[in-house]
Amino acid sequence: MDAVRIAKMIGAALIYLVLNVLVSVVVVAVYATFIDPGRPSEFYEEFAKYSAPYSSVIAGMPLMLVWAWLLRKWWSFRSVIGVWVVYAIIDISVLTASGWTSRLALFSIVSLATKLIAVILGARLRERSLES
């Protein structure tokens, strides 16, 4: 793989990361606005820390599936899997820098495993549609 392809994979992984974080922000905003409004900001910050791993697993899998499906139109299967590898490296690096807990380790394993399944499935679904 050349440097341009690697740079594109890094960019695609970062775009996915931003989209995944936006989902967590929306979850907190909906909670703060409609479910339990009027609390101090510290309460919502704690809620964000608690809910972000869940939203990363629940929303992250379909988001990764769609992202892989879109990327596979132009990229090889290997390159699409490479996006997941880059994402996994970034995710593990951030969690390592922020300090692992057993809860975060468990969520990270589940999150990365579901995203790997999603990226493979999304890329394969696109291959089928390209063959038709």
C-alpha positions in Angstrom: 0.0 0.0 0.0 1.2 3.4 -0.8 1.3 6.5 1.4 -1.7 8.1 -0.3 -3.9 5.0 0.3 -2.8 4.9 4.0 -3.6 8.6 4.3 -7.0 8.1 2.9 -7.6 5.2 5.3 -6.6 7.4 8.2 -8.9 10.1 6.9 -11.8 7.7 6.5 -11.2 6.3 10.1 -11.2 9.8 11.5 -14.4 10.7 9.7 -16.0 7.6 11.1 -14.7 8.5 14.6 -16.2 12.0 14.4 -19.6 10.6 13.2 -19.5 8.1 16.1 -18.8 10.8 18.6 -21.6 12.9 17.1 -24.0 10.1 17.9 -22.9 10.3 21.5 -23.4 14.0 21.6 -26.9 13.7 20.1 -27.7 11.0 22.8 -26.7 13.4 25.6 -28.5 16.3 23.9 -31.7 14.4 23.6 -31.4 13.1 27.2 -30.7 16.7 28.5 -33.5 18.3 26.5 -36.3 15.8 26.6 -35.8 13.1 29.2 -34.2 14.8 32.2 -33.9 18.5 31.6 -32.8 21.1 34.1 -29.9 19.4 35.7 -26.4 20.9 36.2 -23.9 20.4 33.4 -21.8 18.1 35.6 -24.7 15.7 35.7 -24.8 15.5 31.9 -21.0 15.2 31.7 -21.3 12.1 33.9 -24.2 10.8 31.8 -22.0 11.2 28.7 -19.2 9.2 30.3 -21.7 6.5 31.2 -23.7 6.4 27.9 -20.9 6.9 25.3 -19.7 3.3 25.4 -23.2 2.1 24.9 -23.9 4.4 22.0 -20.6 3.4 20.5 -21.6 -0.2 20.4 -25.3 0.2 19.6 -25.0 3.0 17.0 -21.4 2.3 16.0 -22.1 -1.1 14.4 -24.7 0.1 11.8 -22.7 3.2 11.2 -19.6 1.2 10.4 -21.6 -1.2 8.2 -22.9 1.8 6.1 -19.5 3.4 6.1 -17.8 0.2 4.8 -20.6 -0.2 2.3 -20.0 3.3 1.0 -16.2 3.0 0.9 -16.2 -0.4 -0.8 -17.7 1.2 -3.9 -14.3 2.8 -4.6 -11.8 0.9 -2.5 -10.6 -2.7 -2.3 -11.9 -5.0 0.4 -8.4 -4.8 2.0 -8.5 -1.0 2.2 -11.9 -1.0 3.8 -10.7 -3.4 6.4 -7.7 -1.1 6.8 -10.0 1.6 7.9 -11.2 -0.5 10.8 -7.6 -1.3 11.7 -6.7 2.4 11.8 -9.9 3.1 13.8 -9.0 0.3 16.2 -5.5 1.7 16.7 -6.9 5.2 17.3 -9.5 3.9 19.7 -7.1 1.8 21.7 -4.5 4.7 21.8 -7.1 7.1 23.2 -8.3 4.7 25.8 -4.8 3.8 26.8 -3.9 7.5 27.2 -7.1 8.2 29.2 -6.7 5.2 31.5 -8.2 1.8 31.2 -10.8 0.4 33.5 -12.3 -3.1 33.4 -15.6 -1.6 32.2 -13.9 0.3 29.4 -11.8 -2.7 28.4 -15.0 -4.8 28.1 -16.8 -2.2 26.1 -13.8 -1.7 23.9 -13.6 -5.4 23.1 -17.3 -5.6 22.3 -17.2 -2.4 20.3 -14.2 -3.3 18.2 -15.6 -6.8 17.6 -19.0 -5.6 16.5 -17.4 -3.0 14.2 -15.1 -5.6 12.7 -18.2 -7.7 11.9 -19.9 -4.6 10.5 -17.0 -3.6 8.3 -16.7 -7.1 6.8 -20.5 -7.3 6.3 -20.8 -3.9 4.8 -17.9 -4.5 2.4 -19.3 -7.9 1.3 -22.8 -6.5 0.8 -21.4 -3.8 -1.5 -19.5 -6.5 -3.4 -22.7 -8.4 -4.0 -24.4 -5.3 -5.2 -21.5 -4.5 -7.5 -21.6 -8.0 -9.0 -25.3 -7.7 -9.8 
